[in-house]
């Protein structure tokens, strides 16, 4: 068997989900995370609970019992050049706090896979015709991306829904919607080959569920030739996640999408049309009906809404990014403007309190 792929992942939430899938497939991962997470993961492993079709209780994956190795480390303890692939799985505003490590990642020459709702500026530079300099204001700090080569950056859509249960240790991750990660190819075929091997090995892996049962687990990595496939998440975020944010309160994603289906469809289709104008093919994107069905099971407010409710002074601003890209194309939608205005209002209040 070929040597395991060595992956460095910045961020332990979505990071631990991908890391356990890679470990099940026999590959090794190092997670960069907070001190409490480092201690808990290195002592007790990463524990990921997945709903599996046909099983009443979630399946719990303990990283300590998998063929591949999973460890955690602080930002100063890792050397990016020692890894085959680097995944960026933190929230976009958090990268200011690991600027030195991110700079080392950029200068390592290693291929990077962003698992962020907010595409990094180097990835947006791969989309023909975008003025990325004009989009810098959508980021908490666009300067952290200035050393990256767009040819070494790809985007993986964080479609699976997961959260850290507040009453559980910090090494536990609960998956609520076990959909697939969708990743775009790199410019370089050699780098893309790493993603293809990850995809194939995760697909082939089986989990020992006890009693001699080796079962297939959901949440795969799916590689796509089109660089626009991960942008399918934009319509979902604008229709559901950001519309959880109301003027004075938050609501679940299910309610945001289904309380007014016609308004939801109008926003969703408008964002899809914008992606098509940028170069996506309709088949690259997800039909509204499929998203609406999935949203019916999302009974909590989005992570962005929860962060705002908890006083966060910064969140990922895909809403503002979509608005700014549309402006470059001479387009606007009042419903999008209203979303941006509402989120701006919460951030202004939170920053004033801080």
GICORRA-V616271 format. One record per helix or strand of 2 or more residues. SS is the DSSP state (H for helix, E for strand). FROM is the first residue (numbers start at 1). LEN is the number of residues. If there is no record, write none. Layout:
ss = [SS:SS]
from = [FROM:FROM]
len = [LEN:LEN]
This chain:
ss = [E:H:E:H:E:E:H:E:H:H:E:H:E:H:H:H:H:E:E:E:E:H:E:E:E:H:H:H:H:H:H:H:H]
from = [6:14:28:35:47:59:63:70:75:80:85:92:111:121:132:142:150:153:161:172:181:189:207:214:221:229:253:261:282:288:303:318:334]
len = [5:11:5:10:4:4:3:4:3:3:4:17:4:4:7:4:3:5:3:6:4:16:2:2:4:16:6:18:3:8:7:11:20]
